[in-house]
């Protein structure tokens, strides 16, 4: 009886861990994704590890999102 409860509780969690999708592309790209289905969104943020500005692109056909590094237009002069 206890084994049935253990399987009932932990079985779905284990299945989710094994078969879940990998999620969004977390590694920022250096250029926009190819293809006409990709569109930039208004979502922009700073990468917390590098302080690089990141722009989010969205594919309406697949629902996939991609993160693209924005080129620094006016880099700070060396001090």
C-alpha positions, 0 to 999 in steps of 0.5 A: 500500500505504501509503495502505491502512494510513493509511486503515485506521489513521486511518479509524476514528478520523476516523469516531469523531470525526465521528459520536460522540454529544455525551456527557452534558449538561455545562451544569448545569440550575437545576431537575430534568429534567421527566418521571417517568423521571428519578430523582436519584442519590447522586452529588453534587460541586462544580462546579470552576469555580463551587464550586456543588454539583451533583446527578446525575439519571438517566433509566433509559429512555434512559440519559441523565444530567443535572446539576442545581445544588443550591440553597444552603440556608444561604448564608454571611452577607456579611462 
